[in-house]
Every structure is written in structure tokens, then in C-alpha cells.
Amino acid sequence: MLTSTQELLETARRNIYAIGAFNVYNLEGVKAVVMAAEEARSPAMLQLHPSALKFGGSSLVALCLEAARGATVPMSVHLDHSTSETAIQMALAVGMRSIMADGSPYPYEKNLAFTKSMTDVAHTVGAVVEAEIGRISGTEDGLTIAEKEAKMTDPDQAREFVAATGVDSLAVTIGNVHGNYQSEPRLDFDRLAKIRRLVDIPLVLHGASGLPPAMISRSIQLGVCKFNVNTEVRQAYMRILQSEPCADPDADLLDCMDDVIAAMKEVILEKLDLFGSVGKAHLHQAIPVNAEKR
């Protein structure tokens, strides 16, 4: 059932688990997320990166919304990492009620102004907004942020930012990275704990692909209630396409699609288990998206 992102996050926060938000690009990805969530009786989120939104347009949004409506578990549809007012307006116009207004590439004051403007726009149609303070390094969908450009989230600045913008959830940077970790992950849990004390909205951690279970668990205990996953699911897709028999030009396309879905579903099931959301679907209320906060 298509439901409110805010309800998903708040319920997860109260019950100390996290929602998995999985980037999707096509029918196979959407089916993999829905099938895994239904099998696990878990809430989940279908998430579109701006590059996927640009490629698939309103048709891809409609696919995600319809899949979420038809699911037997609570699901929402979310626009990830958008730095574009035009893209956010388009997403809202075609029915998305959960967006990330990502001003993190900008200096703090511009980030604050952009985020507040987009939050005001989103709230007028009942949508909720995720924002980011700090800047996460790594590579996602062709965009690379060098480690030297990354910036940890400042807890006091985060408190000020949330109060000034009115955002509904906050993505934090505590050593997490997009894409593959090039060395052993090191998360600043003291920083996360301080942010949690100062900020009373749901916290989000991007770059969950590759984080070990102990770090996932510790993050949840310290208040993270949404993890973004892209790299590992996408890699599972590509491995199947490059393997036999799908690499054979005469391979049956539908068989390959089934294999791709199965491979992505396996990764998603593992993540849902790590996030502690398996069997938690019954805890969520069926709140329609037009009843989002504000």
C-alpha cells in the first residue's frame, strides 16, 4: 500500500529499526523491491535518483506509485538527491509526495536557502522533505565527490538548519560514502549521538552498501531510521546481465529479466534483515500520501 514516508520513518524510529530505501531504474528493480518487501513482510521505499527520473520521466514515477499502491506492505516513493528546483517541481506535479532537496553541494547559507524554498513548496502539496547537512563522498550514478570535498555534519549547525528550514528528515555525514568503500568503513558514532540529541526529526544514512552489520545496528540504536541502498543492488543487476546465459545474444529476454529480479531481490532481503524491518509491516498505519505531514 502506498503510504506516508513520514509514517514509515516515525514508526521505525519509535520501534528501533530502519526503513530500506532502494534506488530503482526500471520495472525489474521495482519488482525486486516489492517482491522482497512482501516476502519479508517489511515496509520499504522505492527511490529514484535524479538521473533515473530524467531518463524515465513521469512514466517511471507512475510505475513506482502504482507498484506501491498494489503492494501488500507499506511502501512510499521518494525522489533522492535532487539539486534541481525544476526536477522537484516535476516530481511533485506527477504525484510524488516525498523528496530530497539536496543543497549539500552548496555553501551552508545557499544550502539553507534552497532547502527552505523547496520545503515550503513541498509542504504546500502535503509532501515531506529530506535534506542533507555536510557532504558525502564517493560515486553514485556517474557523480563523483572527492574525499577532500566531503564534510562531516556539524551537530550544532544541523540543529540550526533543521529549525530554519522546517525539513522533515535529515541525512547526515559521519564517514559514510556513496558507492564502494575503498577501505574499512569508519563511522563517527559520537558525532551521530550528538546530532540525535540536538535534532528531533528522523535521521537518514546514505551509503549503506558495504557497511558491516555491527555499524548498521549501532547507527539504528543511535537514531538512524532510513538507509539508502543503491550500489549493491545495481551490481547484482549488472552481474546477471554479464553472465551466462544472459550474455548470449540469443538468450530469452524474459528469462534474463527474471534472473535479474531474483538477484536483486536476494540483496534487498539481506538488507531488510540487517535493518531490522523484517516482519514489521503490521506496525504501520495505512496513511495515504495526501495525508503527509503539514
TORTI-253970 format. One record per residue (C-alpha): residue in three letters; y, x, z. Coordinates in steps of 0.1 Angstrom, whole numbers, plus 5000, padded with zeros to 4 digits. Layout:
// residues N
ALAYXZ ...
This chain:
// residues 294
MET500050005000 LEU503550124991 THR505350175024 SER508250345040 THR508450725042 GLN510350695074 GLU507550485089 LEU504950735078 LEU506851025094 GLU507850855126 THR504250725132 ALA502851075126 ARG505451225149 ARG504550985178 ASN500851045173 ILE501051425168 TYR499651465133 ALA501351525099 ILE501651355066 GLY500451545035 ALA502951525006 PHE501251634974 ASN503151714942 VAL501751524912 TYR502451554875 ASN500251304857 LEU497551044861 GLU494951294872 GLY497051414901 VAL497951064912 LYS494350954911 ALA493251264931 VAL495751194959 VAL495050824961 MET491250874960 ALA491351144987 ALA493650945009 GLU491450635006 GLU488250825012 ALA489750985043 ARG491450665055 SER494650865057 PRO498350805049 ALA499751035022 MET502751084999 LEU502951114961 GLN505651374955 LEU507551454923 HIS509251784917 PRO512451754896 SER510651934867 ALA507951664868 LEU510551394869 LYS512351544839 PHE509051564820 GLY507651224829 GLY510751024835 SER510650664846 SER507150624833 LEU505750874858 VAL507750714886 ALA506350374876 LEU502750524876 CYS503250664912 LEU504850344925 GLU502050124911 ALA499350354924 ALA500850354958 ARG501149974958 GLY497449944948 ALA496150194974 THR494250065004 VAL496050315027 PRO499850355034 MET501550575008 SER505050654997 VAL506650814966 HIS509151094971 LEU511451304950 ASP511151664960 HIS513751944960 SER516451784938 THR519751964935 SER521051714909 GLU523151404916 THR522151274882 ALA518351314889 ILE518751154924 GLN520650854909 MET518050814882 ALA515150824908 LEU516950564929 ALA517650344899 VAL513950334889 GLY512750234923 MET512150554944 ARG513250504980 SER512550854993 ILE514451154981 MET515151514990 ALA518751614984 ASP518351984984 GLY521652164988 SER519952475002 PRO520752694972 TYR524452644980 PRO526652795008 TYR526452595040 GLU529652385035 LYS528652295000 ASN525152205011 LEU526651985038 ALA528951805014 PHE526251754987 THR523751635012 LYS526151385029 SER527251244995 MET523651194984 THR522651045017 ASP525550795016 VAL524350694981 ALA520750674990 HIS521350475022 THR523250205002 VAL520050114985 GLY517750145015 ALA516350495006 VAL515750775031 VAL516751135026 GLU515151475034 ALA517451775034 GLU516952145039 ILE518952395060 GLY518052765054 ARG516352865022 ILE512752915015 SER511553204993 GLY508653204967 THR507953044934 GLU507452674926 ASP507352524891 GLY509052814875 LEU511852854900 THR511653184920 ILE513653264951 ALA513553624961 GLU512653714997 LYS516053875001 GLU517753544992 ALA515753355018 LYS517453245050 MET515953125082 THR517152785096 ASP519752835123 PRO518952585151 ASP522552515162 GLN523652485126 ALA520752245120 ARG521952015148 GLU525452025134 PHE524251955098 VAL522051655108 ALA524851495128 ALA527351545099 THR525151425071 GLY523051145086 VAL519851265069 ASP516551115079 SER514351425079 LEU514851795078 ALA512952075060 VAL513152395080 THR512652755070 ILE510752965097 GLY508953215075 ASN507152975052 VAL507253035014 HIS506652844982 GLY503652944962 ASN501153214973 TYR501753415004 GLN501853784994 SER500953895029 GLU499753745062 PRO501953445069 ARG504353495099 LEU506053175112 ASP508753195138 PHE507552925163 ASP510253005188 ARG512752905162 LEU510852595154 ALA510652495190 LYS514452535194 ILE515152325163 ARG512852055177 ARG514852045210 LEU518152015192 VAL517251785163 ASP515851445169 ILE514651355134 PRO511251425117 LEU510751795107 VAL509151905074 LEU507552235064 HIS507352325028 GLY504952595015 ALA501852465033 SER499552605007 GLY497852905022 LEU498852855058 PRO495952915082 PRO494652625103 ALA496052765136 MET499552775121 ILE499252425108 SER498152305142 ARG500852495161 SER503552355137 ILE502351995143 GLN502452055181 LEU506052175178 GLY507151865158 VAL506451915121 CYS505251575108 LYS505151645070 PHE503751925050 ASN504351985013 VAL501452094992 ASN501652194955 THR500152544947 GLU496552504958 VAL496152154942 ARG497752284909 GLN495552584909 ALA492452374913 TYR493552174882 MET494052494861 ARG490752644872 ILE488852344858 LEU490752354825 GLN489952724820 SER486252694830 GLU483252584811 PRO482752324797 CYS486452224796 ALA487452544778 ASP485252434749 PRO487452274722 ASP484652014717 ALA484551924754 ASP484751554762 LEU488351504775 LEU487551224799 ASP484751434815 CYS487251714819 MET489751474835 ASP487051354859 ASP486251714868 VAL489951794874 ILE490351494896 ALA487351594917 ALA488551954921 MET492051844932 LYS490651574955 GLU488551834973 VAL491652044981 ILE493551734992 LEU490751625015 GLU490751965032 LYS494551945037 LEU494351595051 ASP491851715076 LEU493952015085 PHE497051785090 GLY495151565114 SER495751245094 VAL492151155086 GLY491350815100 LYS494950745109 ALA495750485082 HIS495350195107 LEU498150325129 HIS500750255102 GLN502649925096 ALA502949775062 ILE506749825059 PRO507949765023 VAL510150025007 ASN513149795006 ALA513049795044 GLU513650165047 LYS516050285075 ARG519550165071 
